[in-house]
């Protein structure tokens, strides 16, 4: 994280979906296109996909993710967000790579 802003960026893609993720310290909330994660994704499966990088790195509840996602369908958007969160976490700590790779999100 940059010291002056405490923000890490990650861009994730899947099919036609593109997600720009801004990760900062927080209480574990994920905001997608100015809506809460539960409000944006109706399916529990999509919410689980989005939270997967936090679960495998044991960082759930430590960051606030602000996401802007567009294009594609709902499932592809969830995977694009997961990819963006993964890339932001790798910028934050490259030692997460083996764990994330084993989980199949890298």
C-alpha positions in Angstrom: 0.0 0.0 0.0 1.2 3.4 -0.8 1.9 5.3 2.4 0.3 8.6 1.5 -3.0 7.1 0.2 -3.2 3.6 1.7 -4.7 2.3 -1.6 -3.8 -0.6 -3.8 -5.4 -1.0 -7.3 -6.1 -4.2 -9.2 -7.7 -4.8 -12.6 -9.5 -8.0 -13.2 -11.0 -9.4 -16.5 -13.1 -12.3 -17.5 -14.7 -12.6 -21.0 -16.2 -9.1 -21.6 -16.2 -8.1 -18.0 -13.7 -5.6 -16.6 -13.4 -4.8 -12.9 -11.3 -2.1 -11.4 -10.7 -2.8 -7.7 -9.5 -0.3 -5.1 -8.3 -2.0 -1.9 -7.8 -0.1 1.3 -7.8 -0.9 5.0 -11.2 -1.3 6.4 -13.7 -3.7 8.0 -14.3 -6.2 5.2 -17.0 -4.4 3.2 -17.1 -4.8 -0.6 -18.9 -2.1 -2.6 -19.7 -2.9 -6.2 -20.8 0.0 -8.4 -21.8 2.0 -5.2 -24.0 -0.9 -4.0 -23.2 -3.5 -1.3 -22.1 -6.9 -2.3 -25.3 -8.5 -1.1 -27.4 -5.9 -3.0 -25.4 -6.3 -6.2 -25.2 -10.1 -6.4 -28.4 -11.9 -5.6 -26.7 -15.4 -5.7 -24.7 -16.6 -2.8 -22.4 -18.4 -5.2 -21.3 -15.0 -6.8 -20.7 -13.6 -3.4 -18.5 -16.6 -2.4 -16.5 -16.2 -5.6 -15.8 -12.5 -4.9 -14.7 -13.2 -1.3 -12.5 -16.2 -2.2 -9.2 -14.3 -2.3 -9.7 -12.9 1.2 -10.6 -16.3 2.6 -7.6 -18.2 1.2 -5.2 -15.5 2.3 -6.8 -15.2 5.8 -7.3 -11.4 5.3 -11.1 -11.4 5.5 -12.4 -8.3 7.4 -9.1 -6.4 7.0 -9.8 -4.5 3.8 -12.5 -2.4 2.1 -12.8 -3.1 -1.6 -14.4 -0.5 -3.8 -15.2 -2.0 -7.2 -16.3 -0.6 -10.5 -17.3 -3.4 -12.9 -19.0 -3.4 -16.3 -19.6 -5.6 -19.3 -20.5 -9.3 -19.5 -22.9 -11.3 -17.3 -23.3 -11.6 -13.6 -21.1 -14.7 -13.3 -18.3 -13.2 -15.4 -18.4 -10.0 -13.4 -18.0 -11.9 -10.1 -14.9 -13.7 -11.5 -13.5 -10.4 -12.8 -13.9 -8.9 -9.4 -12.2 -11.9 -7.8 -9.3 -11.5 -10.3 -9.0 -7.8 -9.5 -8.9 -8.4 -5.7 -6.3 -11.1 -6.3 -4.1 -8.8 -8.2 -4.4 -6.0 -5.6 -3.6 -8.5 -2.8 -0.5 -9.6 -4.7 0.7 -6.0 -5.0 0.2 -5.7 -1.3 2.1 -8.9 -0.4 3.7 -11.1 -3.1 4.0 -13.9 -0.5 0.3 -14.6 -1.1 1.0 -15.9 -4.6 1.5 -19.7 -3.7 -1.7 -19.8 -1.7 -3.7 -18.0 -4.3 -2.3 -20.1 -7.1 -3.1 -23.3 -5.3 -6.7 -22.0 -4.9 -6.8 -21.4 -8.6 -7.5 -17.6 -8.6 -4.2 -16.4 -10.0 
